[in-house]
Amino acid sequence: MNDIKAMSFEEAMAALERVVRDLESGQVSLDQSIALYEQGAALKAQCETLLRAAEERVEKITLNEAGQPAGTTPLEGL
C-alpha cells in the first residue's frame, strides 16, 4: 500500500473503492476484513482532508463586479 498521506484525492478514492469492493465481496478473512476496514478509514480521512483543502481554496477566489474570477484573497500566513 502507498503512503496514504502522500496520495492525491483521485488515488485515495480509487484505493477506497477497491477496499469497499473487496469487503463487499465477502471473500476475505476476518483479519483481512479488519485490516481493510482500517485502511478504508485512513483513505476516507485523506479524501476528507483533501476535499476540505480544495473547498478552502475555492472560497478564496474573488469575483469582480461582473461575477468573473478576478484572483484570490491572500492566504493567511503568507
C-alpha positions in Angstrom: 0.0 0.0 0.0 1.2 3.5 -0.8 1.6 6.1 1.9 -1.9 7.3 2.2 -0.9 10.8 3.3 1.0 11.2 0.0 -1.9 10.1 -2.2 -3.8 12.5 -4.4 -7.6 12.7 -4.0 -8.1 10.5 -7.1 -5.6 7.9 -5.9 -7.2 7.7 -2.4 -10.7 7.4 -3.9 -9.6 4.6 -6.2 -8.0 2.8 -3.4 -11.1 3.3 -1.2 -13.3 1.9 -4.0 -11.0 -1.2 -4.1 -11.3 -1.6 -0.3 -15.1 -1.4 -0.4 -15.3 -3.8 -3.4 -13.0 -6.3 -1.5 -15.1 -6.0 1.7 -18.4 -6.4 -0.1 -17.1 -9.5 -2.0 -17.2 -11.5 1.2 -14.1 -13.3 0.0 -11.7 -12.0 2.7 -10.9 -13.5 6.1 -11.9 -11.7 9.3 -8.3 -10.5 9.8 -8.2 -9.2 6.3 -11.6 -7.5 6.7 -10.3 -5.7 9.8 -7.2 -4.6 8.0 -9.2 -3.4 5.0 -11.6 -1.5 7.3 -8.7 0.3 9.0 -7.2 1.1 5.6 -10.6 2.3 4.3 -10.9 4.6 7.4 -7.5 6.1 6.7 -8.3 6.6 3.0 -11.6 8.2 3.8 -9.8 10.6 6.2 -7.3 11.5 3.4 -10.1 12.2 1.0 -11.9 14.4 3.5 -8.7 16.3 4.2 -8.1 16.9 0.5 -11.7 18.0 -0.1 -11.6 20.4 2.8 -8.4 21.9 1.4 -9.9 22.3 -2.1 -13.1 23.9 -0.6 -10.9 26.4 1.2 -9.0 27.2 -2.0 -12.3 27.8 -3.8 -13.6 30.0 -1.1 -10.5 32.2 -1.5 -11.5 33.0 -5.1 -12.6 36.6 -5.5 -15.0 37.8 -8.1 -15.1 41.2 -9.9 -18.3 43.3 -10.4 -19.3 41.1 -13.4 -19.1 38.0 -11.3 -16.0 36.7 -13.1 -13.0 35.3 -11.2 -10.6 38.1 -10.5 -7.9 36.5 -8.3 -7.7 35.0 -4.9 -7.5 36.5 -1.5 -4.1 36.2 0.2 -3.7 33.1 2.3 -3.2 33.6 5.9 0.4 33.4 7.0 1.9 34.3 3.6 
